[in-house]
Amino acid sequence: MKTRGIVTVEFSLIALVFFTLLYVVMEVARAMYLLNTLQEVTRRAAAMAAVSDFSSASVMNQVRQTALLRSTPGMLTMGQPVSDAHVQIDYLALMRAGNGALTLTPIPTASLPACVARARLNCIADPNGASCIRFVRARVCTPNGNGGCDAVAYQTMVPLFSVPGALPLATTIAKAESLGLLPGSPLCP
């Protein structure tokens, strides 16, 4: 009976099963990492946006980059395709309806006050007005054209297999604090 090459065949079969299992374990670990990290990204973005000047594009870009644990534009470490473009920051008003109920309403970008001092004055004049920034919402999503958010498609680390599905929508809402207002800041025009 000839048994030459049997060890090679057995080794290759076991190696195939082992490396497939290793790949699956790595992808599950990465998915768990993303699940936890995306929530941390939104928490950091909301906390920083609550104390940052919303009228400065460079400040807001820095908030998005810092939320992704980076100091430069780019992807989330081990989290492709999530980049700073996927961190969406919205400012919310606390509107009072006719029946007395309070609802969080997004303030469109075009309707945001021109400066932080104006936002503070708007809140002093009418705390439940449409232009009073009361809360900051941070989300990790793919922005769609109508102001909404779509889930980011999951991308495997090694594109051997395609995994259908999307990353969960991560959202954090924080109370607006100083919004970057410094004492003695001049009013905007």
N, C-alpha and C positions, 0 to 999 in steps of 0.2 A: 504494500500500500504506500503510495507516494503522498507525503504531507508537506512538500516544499511549497512555501508561499502562504500557508495557512495562517501563520502569525501575522504576516503583512495584511492579509484580508481582515482578520479579526481586529487588528489595531486600527485599520482605516474605518471599519464600521463603528467601533467604540469612539474613535476620535470624532467622527461625524456627529454622533449623538451628544458627546461631551461639548463640542463647540457650539452646537445648536442650542443646547441648554444654557451654556455660558452667555450666548447672545441674548436669549430670552430674559435671563436674570438681569443682565445689564440694561436692557430696554425697560424692564419693569422698574428697576431702581431709578433710572433716569426719569421715567414718567412720575414716580413719587416725588422725586426732587423738583420737577417742574410744578407739580400740584402745590407743593409747599412754597416754593420760591415765587411763583406768580402772586400769591397772596401777600407775601412780604414786599414784593415790588410795589403793589398798589398801596400798601400801608405806608411805605416810605414816601411814595409820590404824593399821597394825600397830606401827610404830615408836613412835608416840605412846601407844598403848594399853599397850604394854609398860612404860611408865614413868609411867602415870597411874592414879589411884585408881578402880578398877572399881566400887566401891560408891557412888560419887557420880554421880547421873544428870546433873547439870549439867556435870561434868567430861567425861563420856562424850559428851554432846551437843556440847561444844566440840571434842572430838577428831574427831567426825564432820564438823563444819563446817570445821575447819582442814584436814582431809584433802581436802575438796572445794575447797581454795584460797579459802575464804570466811571471813569473821569473823561472819557472821549466817546464820540458817537460809535455805535456798533451793536453787535448782538449780545444777548444775555449769555454769559458763560455757560456752556453745556446746554443751552436753551434755544438753539436755532429752531425756528425762524424768528423768534421774538427779539425785536430791536426797540430802540427808543421811539421809533415811529408807531409802535403798537401801544405805547402808554398814552392813553387819552385822559386829559384832565378837563373836567367840566365844573362850572360854578353854578350853584343852585340857590334859588330864592325860596323862602318859606312863605308861601302865599296862603292867605286866609280866604276860604270860599264863602259864599253867601250864607251857608248854614253854620259857619263858624269853624269848620274843619280846616286843619292846616295840611298843606301838601307841598312836597318838594318839587320845584319846577326848574328845569334847566334854563339858564339865561343864555340866549343865543350869543355867539361871539360878537356879532355886530351890535348887540345891545349892551355889552359890557361897558362900564364907565371908562372914561378916557384915562383916568389915573386912580391910584389907590385912595388919595385924599377925597376924591369925588365919591368913591364907593362908600367911604365912611360917612360922608355927609348924607348920602342917599339913605343909609340905614338909620341915621339920627332922625331924618325927616319922616320916614315910613319904614319901620322894621319889617313889615310884611309886604312891602312893595315889590314890584317886578324887577327893580334894578338894585335891590339890596342883596349883596352876596352874604348869605348866612352859612352855607356849607360848601365844601369842596368834595367832588367825587373823582376818584381815580379808577380807571379800568384798564385792563390789558385785553385788547381786542383788535380786530382788523376794522378800521373805520370804514363805514359805507357812505355813500354819497348823501344820504338824507339825515345825517347827524346821529345815526344809530351805530351799534357795534355788532359785528359778527365774530363768532368764535374763530380763533387762530387755528389753522389746520395743524395737526400733529405731524411732525417730521421725524423719522427715525434717525438715530445717530449714524448708522451705516445703512445705506439704502439697498440692502439685500432684499428686504421684504417691505411691501407697502402696507401700512397699518391705517385703515380707514378710521376717521374720527377727528375730533377737534379737542383742543385744550379747553378746560372749563373756563367760563368767564369769571375772572377775578375782579371784584369790586370792593372798594373801601370808601366810606363817606366820613369825612372829618369836619368838625366845626371850624369855620373860617376864623382865624385869629387876627393877626396884624396885617396880613396880606402884604407884608413888606413896608408898611407905613412907618416912617421914622418921625419922631417928634420934630416939629418945625418944618415938615415937608410943605412946599408951596402947593397951592391949588393949581390944577391944570386948567387950560382955557375952556 
